[in-house]
């Protein structure tokens, strides 16, 4: 594995689990319980090793999430720098009356485009017919639905379900 492990686990158990996982989706391809039983380990050892394996995966997911955040921030800085430099080039070319920039490495020119700009959103919304508006599909407010059901209000098509979640610490 390419990440630092928090816990060492039985290599046979890890191999059985990894062999059963689709590398593209992370889904189990087949039931691994029968394979694990062939190891003839006690249930406590099997469960403990699998729980440690889960903690290793969760730690890797957190590390990946942190790296994604760093990369997203870096991407944003690079995009912002590119936008500001492009604007500076545009402004300079316009102020000097140049409509093209040509070299062996680059070609830059202006093109005309059209875009609709809403100057006063409140005024626009007050007078715009429905044909000029896009509306998003409504989505349920689950917190409000839960409060309503708990208050004894009948909410058609919704119910509170009790889940049993495994916590591994």
Number of C-alpha atoms within 10 A of each C-alpha: 4 5 11 10 15 13 13 11 18 15 10 11 19 16 10 14 20 14 14 17 15 12 11 6 8 10 10 14 13 13 10 16 11 9 14 17 12 8 11 9 12 9 11 9 12 18 12 13 19 17 17 19 21 14 17 19 15 12 16 17 12 12 14 13 12 12 12 12 12 12 12 12 12 12 12 12 12 12 12 12 12 12 12 12 12 12 12 12 14 16 12 12 17 13 9 8 9 12 12 11 12 9 7 5 5 7 9 13 11 12 6 4 5 5 5 5 7 10 8 8 9 9 10 12 13 8 8 10 9 9 6 8 8 7 6 5 5 6 6 8 8 11 8 10 17 15 12 13 15 12 9 8 11 12 11 7 5 12 12 11 6 6 6 6 6 6 6 8 6
